[in-house]
Amino acid sequence: MSDVAASSVDGELESLSLVELAVRRLRREILSGQTDPGERLVEEHLTRRLGISRAPLREALRLLAQQGLVEHVPRRGVRVATLSDRDVRELYAVRDVLERYAVEAALPVRRDSALGGLRAAIDQMRAATAVDDRLRVAEAHRRFHVELVSLAGNQQLCAVYESVLVKLQLYMAINLRREAEVAQPTDGVLRHERLLAAIVAGDPAVVLHELAAHGARTYLG
């Protein structure tokens, strides 16, 4: 590789690194509830705070828009994405249908080793709760439910389910923040431990009952 080519590649890697850094930082702030839905993201403020130029920032915002976390509003710039109450209810309705299918297809689980992902998610949830890391708590919640649906062994189902969860991430972050104001920090861990116990017991009706009482929509509307 020539020196010019190497320089070009190095520059590209450096640029991509700045974009990824900005994406991770802003994603953490949005999903931990530090920013509110509809809050404007002003480029001048962000470049100064993140210590990057406009080019990598704009690419980072484009990627965040693809994930459904920010939205570009004509003549008003970029803001944190919003979901209407109807959007959230419809997304949860779809999630319920997919989870019901997965539970009925997967249970009873024949191998205890298949539950390792669920247990790891609870361990992550417990550790994140102990240090009040809201983003890691939200990610652990999401991981638990993805692991549950994956027990059905249907890759297409998992792909559709994860796309629904991505759209719900923003609302779930708000939900966790509101929950933190009125609930004990360990309540989320205890709910998922009860759900895991129901999965181990292998009765789909009990698991679906636990999911219905899971509290995910307690703070809707």
Secondary structure, DSSP 8 states (H G I E B T S, - for coil): --HHHHHHHHHHHHHHHHHHHHHHHHHHHHHTTSS-TT-EE-HHHHHHHHT--HHHHHHHHHHHHHTTSEEEETTTEEEE----HHHHHHHHHHHHHHHHHHHHHH-S-S-GGGGHHHHHHHHHHHHHHHTT-HHHHHHHHHHHHHHHHHTT--HHHHHHHHHHHHHHHHHHHHHHHHHHHHS-TTHHHHHHHHHHHHHHHT-HHHHHHHHHTS-TTTT--
